Amino acid sequence: MGAANDILANYQHVVETFTFTTGSKGVFDVTVDGELLYSKAMTGRHAEPGEVLRLFTEKYGEGVARYAES
C-alpha cells in the first residue's frame, strides 16, 4: 500500500477520487480521478518503490505544492 500512501500523503488536497485495485493473479492498478495511472498488467511488473508517486507528480503535480507544504 506504499503507492496509495505516497499519493494520499503528498497530494490528498488535489485528488478527487483515488482507486487502488488489487486482486487475484497479481492485479495492481492505480486510478486517479478516473484515469489509469499505473497498471501491472500493462507494464508486466510491479511498480518500484516511489514509481507511482513519480508518475502522479509528473502528470498532476507540476506546480502543485505537496500537502505538508501547502
Sequence and secondary structure as in RCSB ss.txt:
>XXXX:A:sequence
MGAANDILANYQHVVETFTFTTGSKGVFDVTVDGELLYSKAMTGRHAEPGEVLRLFTEKYGEGVARYAES
>XXXX:A:secstr
 HHHHHHHHHHTTT S EEEEEEGGGEEEEEETTEEEEEHHHHTS   TTHHHHHHHHHH TT   GGG 
